[in-house]
Amino acid sequence: MTGRSIATAEPHTTAPSSSTALGCYGLRLDGLDAGRLLLAAPDDWAPVHVTQATTARPAPELDSIGPHRAAVVLQTGGWVDLERRAATITFHLPQRRSDDEIVHPYLAAGASIAARWRGLESFHASAVVVGGGAWAVLGDKGDGKSSTVAWLTLHGHPVLTDDLLVVDGMDALAGPRCLDLRPDAARRLEAGEPLGVVGARERWRLPLMGVAPRVPMRGWLALGWAEAVEVVPVPPAERLLMLAAARSLRVPPQRPEVLVELSRLPAWHLRRPRDWNAMPAAAARFVELASG
């Protein structure tokens, strides 16, 4: 790993060629046997070696994100350590997890920091491809974000990423090729395979269709609840605050101008009843907006 850096996009000389190197979130991943969840990684994605520690080390008392090293406590237990110059992401977990589980959901925490070191922004968001462009889907816990994008992909609209959206300039980068549902959503959609408890909750995994590694950003959709399906534009003055609140890292942005540029894209509130019968109308309204 000597001489490599998460901060650069230069291909590693001993890594597989672009036709065989696999990755997600703008990273060319080494050390994982999870090809079913990854896609062919372009040469300009940063190489990084991912591993799980074999000996237990106590978690840090506080998160730290410096210019060359970071350590972040995971909400699901354990912590992750990143070395920028060595281009490594090391997970310290209560028990060993499969490589698939490392790719999703655990990798998101490290990918956010790796993106920051490369000058990229990242958001707690999904993204769906409609009409050749990526629409980010924002929502707090319980807003039905994953179930909404699962509905969309089951009806022919590719999901670019779930849970973490990394943005390079005005392009959205592809995430792992899976989406995790809660049991009730999986039953309603009749989709997904049970994984048991991964992280802090029970998950059903839905495989995702292949996508391009990067797709131009087209806009933002913030989910919410209401008595009827309604779409309300987000005023320009509120878009920047909305995006700032959705950032995956609670630290000052490296490049505030990136947030300003992204806030110029169209943004809408999509509100609908807490009723599965409202899903078709809400999804159709979203596709109509994104296709306009």
MIVEXVEX-448173 format. One record per residue (C-alpha): residue number from 1; residue in three letters; x, y, z. Coordinates in steps of 0.5 Angstrom, whole numbers, padded with zeros to 4 digits. Example, Ala and Ser with C-alpha at 12.3 -4.5 7.8 and 13.67 -1.06 7.14 Angstrom:
2
(1, 'ALA', (0025, -0009, 0016)),
(2, 'SER', (0027, -0002, 0014)),
This chain:
292
(1, 'MET', (0000, 0000, 0000)),
(2, 'THR', (0006, 0005, 0000)),
(3, 'GLY', (0005, 0011, -0004)),
(4, 'ARG', (-0002, 0011, -0005)),
(5, 'SER', (-0007, 0016, -0002)),
(6, 'ILE', (-0014, 0016, -0001)),
(7, 'ALA', (-0013, 0024, -0003)),
(8, 'THR', (-0011, 0022, -0010)),
(9, 'ALA', (-0015, 0019, -0016)),
(10, 'GLU', (-0008, 0016, -0019)),
(11, 'PRO', (-0009, 0009, -0021)),
(12, 'HIS', (-0005, 0004, -0016)),
(13, 'THR', (0001, 0000, -0021)),
(14, 'THR', (-0001, -0006, -0018)),
(15, 'ALA', (-0008, -0006, -0018)),
(16, 'PRO', (-0013, -0009, -0023)),
(17, 'SER', (-0014, -0006, -0029)),
(18, 'SER', (-0020, -0001, -0030)),
(19, 'SER', (-0024, -0007, -0033)),
(20, 'THR', (-0023, -0012, -0027)),
(21, 'ALA', (-0022, -0007, -0021)),
(22, 'LEU', (-0029, -0006, -0017)),
(23, 'GLY', (-0031, -0001, -0012)),
(24, 'CYS', (-0037, 0004, -0010)),
(25, 'TYR', (-0037, 0011, -0007)),
(26, 'GLY', (-0032, 0013, -0012)),
(27, 'LEU', (-0027, 0008, -0009)),
(28, 'ARG', (-0023, 0002, -0012)),
(29, 'LEU', (-0024, -0003, -0007)),
(30, 'ASP', (-0018, -0008, -0005)),
(31, 'GLY', (-0019, -0014, 0000)),
(32, 'LEU', (-0026, -0015, 0000)),
(33, 'ASP', (-0029, -0021, -0004)),
(34, 'ALA', (-0036, -0018, -0005)),
(35, 'GLY', (-0036, -0017, -0013)),
(36, 'ARG', (-0044, -0018, -0013)),
(37, 'LEU', (-0045, -0012, -0009)),
(38, 'LEU', (-0039, -0008, -0013)),
(39, 'LEU', (-0039, -0005, -0020)),
(40, 'ALA', (-0033, -0004, -0025)),
(41, 'ALA', (-0029, 0002, -0022)),
(42, 'PRO', (-0026, 0007, -0027)),
(43, 'ASP', (-0019, 0009, -0026)),
(44, 'ASP', (-0020, 0016, -0023)),
(45, 'TRP', (-0023, 0013, -0017)),
(46, 'ALA', (-0018, 0012, -0011)),
(47, 'PRO', (-0015, 0006, -0009)),
(48, 'VAL', (-0016, 0004, -0002)),
(49, 'HIS', (-0015, -0003, 0002)),
(50, 'VAL', (-0021, -0005, 0007)),
(51, 'THR', (-0020, -0010, 0012)),
(52, 'GLN', (-0022, -0012, 0019)),
(53, 'ALA', (-0018, -0012, 0025)),
(54, 'THR', (-0016, -0019, 0028)),
(55, 'THR', (-0015, -0016, 0035)),
(56, 'ALA', (-0020, -0012, 0039)),
(57, 'ARG', (-0018, -0005, 0041)),
(58, 'PRO', (-0022, 0000, 0045)),
(59, 'ALA', (-0026, 0005, 0041)),
(60, 'PRO', (-0024, 0012, 0042)),
(61, 'GLU', (-0028, 0016, 0046)),
(62, 'LEU', (-0029, 0022, 0041)),
(63, 'ASP', (-0029, 0022, 0033)),
(64, 'SER', (-0023, 0025, 0030)),
(65, 'ILE', (-0023, 0027, 0023)),
(66, 'GLY', (-0016, 0030, 0021)),
(67, 'PRO', (-0012, 0031, 0015)),
(68, 'HIS', (-0009, 0025, 0015)),
(69, 'ARG', (-0012, 0020, 0020)),
(70, 'ALA', (-0019, 0019, 0022)),
(71, 'ALA', (-0023, 0015, 0027)),
(72, 'VAL', (-0030, 0014, 0028)),
(73, 'VAL', (-0035, 0011, 0033)),
(74, 'LEU', (-0040, 0007, 0029)),
(75, 'GLN', (-0047, 0007, 0032)),
(76, 'THR', (-0048, 0000, 0030)),
(77, 'GLY', (-0042, -0002, 0035)),
(78, 'GLY', (-0035, -0002, 0034)),
(79, 'TRP', (-0031, 0004, 0030)),
(80, 'VAL', (-0027, 0005, 0024)),
(81, 'ASP', (-0020, 0007, 0023)),
(82, 'LEU', (-0018, 0011, 0016)),
(83, 'GLU', (-0010, 0012, 0014)),
(84, 'ARG', (-0010, 0017, 0008)),
(85, 'ARG', (-0003, 0016, 0006)),
(86, 'ALA', (-0003, 0008, 0007)),
(87, 'ALA', (-0010, 0008, 0003)),
(88, 'THR', (-0013, 0004, 0009)),
(89, 'ILE', (-0020, 0003, 0012)),
(90, 'THR', (-0020, -0002, 0018)),
(91, 'PHE', (-0026, -0004, 0022)),
(92, 'HIS', (-0026, -0006, 0029)),
(93, 'LEU', (-0032, -0009, 0030)),
(94, 'PRO', (-0035, -0013, 0036)),
(95, 'GLN', (-0035, -0019, 0032)),
(96, 'ARG', (-0033, -0021, 0025)),
(97, 'ARG', (-0038, -0019, 0019)),
(98, 'SER', (-0038, -0022, 0012)),
(99, 'ASP', (-0035, -0018, 0006)),
(100, 'ASP', (-0042, -0016, 0004)),
(101, 'GLU', (-0044, -0013, 0010)),
(102, 'ILE', (-0038, -0009, 0010)),
(103, 'VAL', (-0039, -0006, 0004)),
(104, 'HIS', (-0046, -0005, 0006)),
(105, 'PRO', (-0048, -0002, 0011)),
(106, 'TYR', (-0041, -0001, 0015)),
(107, 'LEU', (-0037, 0002, 0009)),
(108, 'ALA', (-0041, 0008, 0009)),
(109, 'ALA', (-0038, 0011, 0015)),
(110, 'GLY', (-0031, 0011, 0012)),
(111, 'ALA', (-0033, 0013, 0005)),
(112, 'SER', (-0036, 0019, 0007)),
(113, 'ILE', (-0029, 0021, 0010)),
(114, 'ALA', (-0025, 0018, 0004)),
(115, 'ALA', (-0030, 0023, 0000)),
(116, 'ARG', (-0028, 0029, 0004)),
(117, 'TRP', (-0020, 0028, 0003)),
(118, 'ARG', (-0021, 0028, -0004)),
(119, 'GLY', (-0025, 0034, -0004)),
(120, 'LEU', (-0032, 0031, -0005)),
(121, 'GLU', (-0039, 0032, -0002)),
(122, 'SER', (-0043, 0026, 0001)),
(123, 'PHE', (-0050, 0026, 0004)),
(124, 'HIS', (-0055, 0021, 0008)),
(125, 'ALA', (-0059, 0020, 0002)),
(126, 'SER', (-0061, 0015, -0004)),
(127, 'ALA', (-0061, 0017, -0011)),
(128, 'VAL', (-0065, 0014, -0017)),
(129, 'VAL', (-0064, 0015, -0024)),
(130, 'VAL', (-0069, 0018, -0028)),
(131, 'GLY', (-0069, 0020, -0036)),
(132, 'GLY', (-0061, 0019, -0035)),
(133, 'GLY', (-0060, 0024, -0029)),
(134, 'ALA', (-0059, 0022, -0022)),
(135, 'TRP', (-0065, 0025, -0017)),
(136, 'ALA', (-0063, 0025, -0009)),
(137, 'VAL', (-0068, 0023, -0005)),
(138, 'LEU', (-0067, 0026, 0002)),
(139, 'GLY', (-0071, 0023, 0009)),
(140, 'ASP', (-0070, 0023, 0016)),
(141, 'LYS', (-0071, 0016, 0019)),
(142, 'GLY', (-0078, 0013, 0019)),
(143, 'ASP', (-0079, 0018, 0012)),
(144, 'GLY', (-0080, 0011, 0008)),
(145, 'LYS', (-0074, 0013, 0004)),
(146, 'SER', (-0071, 0006, 0002)),
(147, 'SER', (-0078, 0003, 0001)),
(148, 'THR', (-0080, 0009, -0004)),
(149, 'VAL', (-0073, 0008, -0008)),
(150, 'ALA', (-0074, 0000, -0007)),
(151, 'TRP', (-0081, 0001, -0011)),
(152, 'LEU', (-0078, 0006, -0016)),
(153, 'THR', (-0073, 0000, -0018)),
(154, 'LEU', (-0078, -0005, -0018)),
(155, 'HIS', (-0082, -0001, -0023)),
(156, 'GLY', (-0076, 0000, -0028)),
(157, 'HIS', (-0072, 0006, -0025)),
(158, 'PRO', (-0065, 0004, -0023)),
(159, 'VAL', (-0063, 0006, -0016)),
(160, 'LEU', (-0056, 0009, -0016)),
(161, 'THR', (-0054, 0009, -0009)),
(162, 'ASP', (-0058, 0008, -0002)),
(163, 'ASP', (-0056, 0011, 0004)),
(164, 'LEU', (-0050, 0015, 0002)),
(165, 'LEU', (-0049, 0019, -0004)),
(166, 'VAL', (-0042, 0022, -0006)),
(167, 'VAL', (-0042, 0027, -0011)),
(168, 'ASP', (-0036, 0029, -0015)),
(169, 'GLY', (-0037, 0036, -0018)),
(170, 'MET', (-0044, 0036, -0021)),
(171, 'ASP', (-0044, 0028, -0022)),
(172, 'ALA', (-0047, 0023, -0017)),
(173, 'LEU', (-0043, 0017, -0016)),
(174, 'ALA', (-0046, 0010, -0016)),
(175, 'GLY', (-0046, 0006, -0009)),
(176, 'PRO', (-0046, -0002, -0007)),
(177, 'ARG', (-0051, -0006, -0012)),
(178, 'CYS', (-0056, -0007, -0006)),
(179, 'LEU', (-0061, -0004, -0002)),
(180, 'ASP', (-0063, -0006, 0005)),
(181, 'LEU', (-0071, -0006, 0007)),
(182, 'ARG', (-0074, -0007, 0014)),
(183, 'PRO', (-0078, -0013, 0014)),
(184, 'ASP', (-0085, -0010, 0014)),
(185, 'ALA', (-0083, -0006, 0007)),
(186, 'ALA', (-0080, -0013, 0004)),
(187, 'ARG', (-0087, -0016, 0006)),
(188, 'ARG', (-0091, -0011, 0003)),
(189, 'LEU', (-0086, -0010, -0004)),
(190, 'GLU', (-0085, -0018, -0004)),
(191, 'ALA', (-0078, -0017, -0005)),
(192, 'GLY', (-0071, -0018, -0002)),
(193, 'GLU', (-0068, -0024, 0002)),
(194, 'PRO', (-0067, -0024, 0010)),
(195, 'LEU', (-0060, -0023, 0012)),
(196, 'GLY', (-0062, -0023, 0020)),
(197, 'VAL', (-0060, -0017, 0024)),
(198, 'VAL', (-0054, -0013, 0021)),
(199, 'GLY', (-0052, -0007, 0025)),
(200, 'ALA', (-0057, -0005, 0029)),
(201, 'ARG', (-0063, -0008, 0026)),
(202, 'GLU', (-0066, -0013, 0022)),
(203, 'ARG', (-0065, -0013, 0014)),
(204, 'TRP', (-0068, -0016, 0008)),
(205, 'ARG', (-0063, -0015, 0002)),
(206, 'LEU', (-0066, -0013, -0005)),
(207, 'PRO', (-0060, -0013, -0011)),
(208, 'LEU', (-0060, -0007, -0015)),
(209, 'MET', (-0059, -0007, -0023)),
(210, 'GLY', (-0052, -0005, -0026)),
(211, 'VAL', (-0051, 0003, -0027)),
(212, 'ALA', (-0046, 0007, -0030)),
(213, 'PRO', (-0041, 0009, -0024)),
(214, 'ARG', (-0043, 0017, -0025)),
(215, 'VAL', (-0049, 0020, -0027)),
(216, 'PRO', (-0050, 0027, -0027)),
(217, 'MET', (-0054, 0030, -0022)),
(218, 'ARG', (-0061, 0033, -0024)),
(219, 'GLY', (-0064, 0035, -0017)),
(220, 'TRP', (-0067, 0034, -0010)),
(221, 'LEU', (-0073, 0030, -0007)),
(222, 'ALA', (-0074, 0031, 0000)),
(223, 'LEU', (-0080, 0026, 0003)),
(224, 'GLY', (-0085, 0027, 0008)),
(225, 'TRP', (-0092, 0026, 0011)),
(226, 'ALA', (-0098, 0029, 0009)),
(227, 'GLU', (-0106, 0027, 0009)),
(228, 'ALA', (-0105, 0027, 0001)),
(229, 'VAL', (-0100, 0026, -0004)),
(230, 'GLU', (-0097, 0033, -0005)),
(231, 'VAL', (-0091, 0036, -0009)),
(232, 'VAL', (-0088, 0043, -0006)),
(233, 'PRO', (-0082, 0046, -0009)),
(234, 'VAL', (-0077, 0048, -0004)),
(235, 'PRO', (-0075, 0056, -0004)),
(236, 'PRO', (-0068, 0057, -0007)),
(237, 'ALA', (-0067, 0061, 0000)),
(238, 'GLU', (-0068, 0054, 0004)),
(239, 'ARG', (-0064, 0049, -0001)),
(240, 'LEU', (-0058, 0051, 0002)),
(241, 'LEU', (-0060, 0049, 0009)),
(242, 'MET', (-0063, 0043, 0007)),
(243, 'LEU', (-0057, 0040, 0004)),
(244, 'ALA', (-0053, 0042, 0010)),
(245, 'ALA', (-0057, 0038, 0014)),
(246, 'ALA', (-0057, 0032, 0010)),
(247, 'ARG', (-0049, 0032, 0010)),
(248, 'SER', (-0046, 0025, 0012)),
(249, 'LEU', (-0041, 0029, 0016)),
(250, 'ARG', (-0042, 0034, 0022)),
(251, 'VAL', (-0036, 0038, 0020)),
(252, 'PRO', (-0035, 0044, 0016)),
(253, 'PRO', (-0035, 0043, 0009)),
(254, 'GLN', (-0028, 0043, 0006)),
(255, 'ARG', (-0031, 0047, 0000)),
(256, 'PRO', (-0037, 0051, 0001)),
(257, 'GLU', (-0038, 0053, -0006)),
(258, 'VAL', (-0040, 0046, -0008)),
(259, 'LEU', (-0046, 0046, -0003)),
(260, 'VAL', (-0048, 0053, -0006)),
(261, 'GLU', (-0047, 0050, -0013)),
(262, 'LEU', (-0051, 0044, -0012)),
(263, 'SER', (-0057, 0048, -0008)),
(264, 'ARG', (-0058, 0051, -0015)),
(265, 'LEU', (-0061, 0045, -0017)),
(266, 'PRO', (-0069, 0044, -0017)),
(267, 'ALA', (-0071, 0041, -0010)),
(268, 'TRP', (-0078, 0039, -0008)),
(269, 'HIS', (-0082, 0036, -0002)),
(270, 'LEU', (-0086, 0030, -0004)),
(271, 'ARG', (-0091, 0029, 0002)),
(272, 'ARG', (-0096, 0023, 0002)),
(273, 'PRO', (-0100, 0019, 0007)),
(274, 'ARG', (-0097, 0014, 0011)),
(275, 'ASP', (-0101, 0009, 0007)),
(276, 'TRP', (-0098, 0004, 0002)),
(277, 'ASN', (-0104, 0005, -0002)),
(278, 'ALA', (-0101, 0012, -0003)),
(279, 'MET', (-0094, 0009, -0006)),
(280, 'PRO', (-0096, 0008, -0013)),
(281, 'ALA', (-0099, 0016, -0014)),
(282, 'ALA', (-0093, 0018, -0010)),
(283, 'ALA', (-0088, 0015, -0014)),
(284, 'ALA', (-0092, 0017, -0021)),
(285, 'ARG', (-0091, 0024, -0018)),
(286, 'PHE', (-0084, 0023, -0017)),
(287, 'VAL', (-0082, 0020, -0024)),
(288, 'GLU', (-0087, 0026, -0027)),
(289, 'LEU', (-0083, 0031, -0024)),
(290, 'ALA', (-0076, 0028, -0025)),
(291, 'SER', (-0078, 0027, -0033)),
(292, 'GLY', (-0080, 0034, -0034)),
